[in-house]
């Protein structure tokens, strides 16, 4: 009833920053955020209600692609629903598809964050890994294009952070598939460029991702660790000199102590990965 009320408001008056529109969305989201039931409890009875909520959410998002605030609120609502329902939620695939469609149209980073929630819950299940990787690649093409063109956009730091966080999650679960995908090199280049970003959260995401790639203890857990090691070595050979350059540039000239410290930590990771990183050849490059 609350979502129906909000939906009618939008259809009648158009979208505006009106609490009458926000309140029902926030209220429903709070219910699913704080509702606690035993893990063994059957969530099937909630499915019908959630299906109705999803219908309204889709309508809202079709409208809200022009509104940062409403878009973020609807995505937050969907994240709470997905987390509440858990792996049993049968509409996760449909939400993923819609998130891609909305992102391509709007470029809003909220949809990337929504995809991160889906990956968190379902990518550990081998059955779901194929479609999750497929959807990630669909996200990647427009995301990389947007990040390469709209550096001056106010949305850029948030899109960069959310996209790299999504890359981290994909890499954690399917490192071999990620490293062998066509999007790998563009992602690495975008991540390296992020080392020049002034936004602390975006910089943290980029430096964390690069550190993860070059830390051997991570891919020791993977059954294909030799394949991963070879791929990471190739990345190191091709890009390490640029990463070193940006790290040193930040260490010696940046005003933010936070970014200076993270740059130093990333540099240490590279040094540990290859003890000859500061050879004359690398310095010359």
Long-range contacts (C-beta under 8 A, 24 or more apart in sequence): 2-27, 2-28, 3-28, 3-52, 3-53, 3-56, 3-57, 4-56, 6-56, 6-60, 7-56, 7-59, 7-60, 10-60, 10-63, 15-63, 15-64, 15-66, 15-67, 15-70, 17-69, 21-70, 22-69, 22-70, 22-73, 25-60, 25-70, 25-73, 25-74, 25-77, 26-73, 28-53, 28-77, 29-73, 29-76, 29-77, 29-80, 32-77, 32-80, 32-81, 32-83, 32-84, 33-80, 33-84, 35-84, 43-84, 43-85, 43-86, 43-88, 43-89, 44-88, 46-84, 46-85, 47-85, 47-90, 50-81, 50-85, 50-89, 50-91, 51-91, 53-77, 53-81, 54-78, 54-81, 54-91, 54-94, 54-95, 58-98, 61-98, 61-102, 62-102, 65-102, 65-105, 65-106, 65-108, 66-106, 68-108, 68-110, 71-102, 71-106, 71-108, 71-110, 71-111, 72-108, 72-110, 75-110, 75-111, 75-113, 75-114, 76-110, 78-114, 78-117, 79-113, 79-114, 79-117, 82-117, 82-118, 82-121, 83-117, 83-121, 86-121, 87-121, 87-122, 87-125, 92-118, 92-121, 92-122, 93-131, 96-131, 96-132, 96-135, 97-135, 100-135, 100-138, 100-139, 103-139, 103-142, 103-143, 104-142, 107-142, 107-146, 107-150, 107-155, 107-159, 108-155, 109-155, 109-158, 109-159, 109-161, 109-162, 109-163, 110-162, 112-139, 112-143, 112-159, 112-162, 112-163, 112-165, 112-166, 113-162, 113-165, 115-139, 115-166, 116-162, 116-165, 116-166, 116-169, 119-166, 119-169, 119-170, 119-173, 120-169, 123-169, 123-170, 123-173, 123-174, 124-173, 129-173, 129-174, 129-177, 132-170, 132-173, 132-174, 133-170, 133-174, 133-177, 133-178, 133-181, 136-166, 136-170, 136-183, 137-181, 137-182, 137-183, 139-163, 139-166, 140-183, 140-186, 140-187, 141-183, 144-183, 144-186, 144-187, 144-190, 147-190, 148-190, 157-197, 157-198, 157-199, 157-201, 157-202, 158-202, 160-190, 160-194, 160-197, 160-199, 160-202, 160-205, 160-206, 161-199, 161-201, 161-202, 161-204, 161-205, 163-190, 164-190, 164-191, 164-194, 164-202, 164-205, 164-206, 164-209, 165-205, 167-191, 167-209, 168-205, 168-208, 168-209, 168-212, 171-209, 171-212, 171-213, 172-212, 172-218, 175-219, 175-222, 175-224, 175-228, 176-222, 176-224, 176-227, 176-228, 176-231, 179-227, 179-228, 179-231, 179-232, 180-231, 184-231, 188-235, 188-239, 189-239, 192-239, 192-242, 192-243, 192-246, 195-243, 195-246, 195-247, 195-250, 195-263, 195-266, 196-246, 198-256, 200-256, 200-258, 200-259, 203-258, 203-259, 203-262, 204-262, 207-262, 207-263, 207-265, 207-266, 210-243, 210-266, 210-269, 211-265, 211-266, 211-269, 214-269, 214-270, 214-273, 215-269, 215-273, 216-273, 236-270, 236-273, 236-274, 240-270, 240-274, 240-277, 240-282, 241-282, 241-285, 243-270, 244-270, 244-277, 244-282
